[in-house]
Amino acid sequence: MNTILVPTDFSDGAFNALGYAIRLAELLDYSIHVVHAYSMPATGSAIMVDITEILEKNANEELELLKRKVESINKSNVLITYNAQHGTVVEVINRMSRTEGIEFVVMGTQGASGITEKWLGTNAASAAKNVEDPLMIVPADHAYKNIGHILFATDLKVTENDKHLQFLSTLTSKSNAKLDFLHIRKQGQESDDEKIGKFRSQLDRIFGEGKTRITYLFDNEINEGIQDGIETHNPDVLVVVRHQYGFFEGLFRSSVSRKLISHSALPILVLQDK
């Protein structure tokens, strides 16, 4: 059975993301694995070893409390397993993804300081940059609703990782959602027909011929164009692809994007192109 991985720090935002993941698991017929990552600086000190053991013990106690809390929201008896692992959130996610057959990751935002962290949360921001599997980031106050419309903000680059697009195809099919692609083009920018043709060929191959459409908006600021596109399309989920460079990096640096996440309560599905 395919599995959704849900990291938790036992915060309200993490619990909300777990509730969202349960509803997705019901939709997709997946199981869920909840993991808490704990770590201490490596010093070689026996005292630190003792503290790490205490952290593990406390984490397992918190997970037991979480199990009982989850019973009230797991109405469909989705299979959920729990454990605590040593390491950073990203290290634990990627380690489990490689060994446990994880299909995708769902995690919540949380309050923190800093620029990017104000809208994605410290761990969510790091995960968006480094997690290898598809990652759904759920705003802390976002309640699950049926996914009827997915908006994919694209730079029209062919994605090398077909597996992530195939997961999106499954999500779209299972939720019976409309999938639109949005490309922001600067005023006066010429159309690259060859690039568009290659991108459309990939979409036809994965989603079915003629099953997708690309909407173009003209705006000199990509992030503001995405904001306009969201207001126009009113999607339930925004999808972005994190290439090794370019589009998504700019998305992180934009105050518009920070407002997009922190104020619109819109889940973001991050696909990795690697």
N, C-alpha and C positions, 0 to 999 in steps of 0.2 A: 504494500500500500504506500502511495506517495505521502510525504510528510511535510507539514508546515512547521518551521522552526520559529518559536516565539521567545526571544530573550526577555528577561524580566529583571528589574531592579526593585520590584515590589511597590512601585509608585502607582498613583492613580492612572497616569498616562499609560503605563505598561499593562495595567489590568484592563483598561479600555481597549488597547490593541489586542489583548488576548480574546476579549469578547468579540471583536471584529474577526479575528482569525477563526474562532469557532463557527461563526456564520459562513465564512468562506469554506471551511472544512465540510460543513453540511452541504454546501452547493457543489463542491468538487468531489465529494466522497474521499476526503483525505483524513489522515490522522494528524495529531499535533504533538510536538515535543517542546516542552517549556524548559528553558535552561537559564540558570543564573551564573554569570561569570564573576569570579572574585579573584583578586590578585594583591600581592604585596611586593614592594621593591626587593629585588634579589640582592641580599647582602651576605649570605652565607652564615648569618648569625643563628644560633640555636633559638634565640628569643623570637626571631622572625618566623622560624619554623613553627614554633608554638602558636604564634598569632595566626598564621595561615590555617592551622588546624582548627583554631577557634572560629575563624571566618567560615570555614567549610561546615562546621557544626551549626553555626548560627544560620547559614544559608539553607541547610537541610531542614532546620526547624521552621524557617519562614516558608519553605516550599510546602511543608505539611499543612501549615495554616492556609496557604494559597489553594491547595487542593480542596479543602472544605469550602472555601469561598466560591470556587469555580462551580461547585455542584449546583448552585442556584441559577447559573446562567447556561449550563450545558444541558439543555432540555432534550437534545437529540442523542445524548450519550455518545458524543464523539470520543473516540479513543484518544486519551491524553496521557502522556508520560512526562516525568519530571526528573531533572537532576541538576546538580551544581558542578561546575568545572572550573579549574584554575586557569587563569589567563585573562587577557583583555576581552572585551566584547567581540571585537573583530576577529581575534585569534580563535576564540571559542566557536564563533559562527562558521568560519572557514574550515576549521578542523572537523566540525560535525558535518558540514556540507560534503566534505570529501569522503567521509567514512560511514555516514548514516543514511545516505540516500535522500537528503533533503531536497525538495522540489523548489521551495522558495521560502523567504523569510518575511515575517510581519513584526514590526516593532513600532512603539509609540514615541511621541515626542515628550519632552519634559522641560521644565524651566531650568535655565542655566545662564551663565554670563558669557559675554563675548559677542561677536558679530554674527557669524553663521549660526552659533548655538542658540541665538534668540529665537530662531524659527525652526530649526530642525532638532535641537538638543545636541549635547556634546556627543553622545554615543551614536545617535542617528546620523549626524553629519559625517562622522568617521566611517560608519557602515556604508553610507551612500557612496563614499569614495573608494572603499576597499573591499566590500563584500562581493564574493564571486557569483552568488546566485541572485535571481530576481528578488528585489527588496521592496516591500510595501511599507511606506511610512505613513502612520495614521496619527493625525493631530489629536491631542489629548482630550479634546471635548467633542470629537466627532462620533456620533452614534451611527451604527451600521444601517444602511438602507440598501434595498436591492439595486444592483448595478445595472442601470439601463442605458448609460451613455459613457463611453470612454473616449477621451481626447488625447491623441498622441502628438506631442510637440516634436517636430522632426526637422533636421537640417538636410534631409533628402539623401543622406549618405547611406549606402548599402551597409547593412549590419552584418558583420562577419559571424556573429554568434546566433545561428539559426535557432538553437535550442530555446533561447529566451523569447524569441518571437513566437515560437511554437507554443510556449507556455501562455503567452498573451492570447493566442488563437484559442486555446482551450478555455481560458477564462471568459473570453468574449462569447464563445459558443455556449458554454454551460449557463451563463447568466443571460443569454439571449440579448446581449447589449449591442447597441449601435456603436461602431468604431469609426471615428473620423481622425484624419491626419491633418495637422495644422502646420503650415510652413510660413514663417515670417520673412518677407523679402523687403529689402531696403528700397526706398523710392529711386526709380531710375535703374535699378539693377536688372540686367538682362537675364532672361530665362536660359538655363542650361538644359536643353532638351535631351542630350545624351545622358546626363546625370539623372534626370527625372525618369527617363525610360528604364534605366537599370534598376532604380528604386521601385518603380511600378512592377517590374518583372518579379522582384523579390516578394512584393506584397501579394501578387497574383498566385505565386507558387505556394505561399504559406497560408494565406487567408482565403484563397479561392479567386478565380478570375472574375473581375468586376464587382467584388464584394466590398471594396474599400474606396474611399474617395479622399482626395487631397484638397483642402481649402487653403487659399493664399490670402494673407493679409499684408498690407504694405505699411511698414513702420521702420523708422531708422534705428529704433531701440528694440532688440529682440524680446527682452523681458517685458516691456510695456505692451508689445504686440501679443505676447502670450496672455497677459492679463486681460487684454481686450477680447481675445479669443475665448477665454474662459467665461467672461461676462456674456458673450454672444451665444456660446454653445451650452453653457450651464451643465458641464459634465459631472459625473459622479466620481470619476477617477481621472487624474492626469498622468500620462506616461511620458517619461523621458529616457533617452539612451545616454549613458555616460561613456563617451568616447575617451580615448587617451588624452585628447586635447580638444579645445574648442568650446562647443556650445554649452555643455553642462558646467564646465568650469566658470563660464560667464554667469550662468544662472546662480551659482553660489555667491557671487560677488555683488549681486544686485539688491538694492533696498526694496525694489518692486517685488522681487521674488520672496524676500523675507516677509513682506506684507501678504503676499499670495498665500503662504503657508500658515502664518500666524493668525490671519483674520478671516480667510475664506473657509477654513476647516475642510480642506480638500485633500483626500489621500493622494499620495504620489507613488506610482510604481516605477522604480528605477531599474532599468535593464542595463547590463554591462556588455559592452562590445569587445569582449576579449575571451 
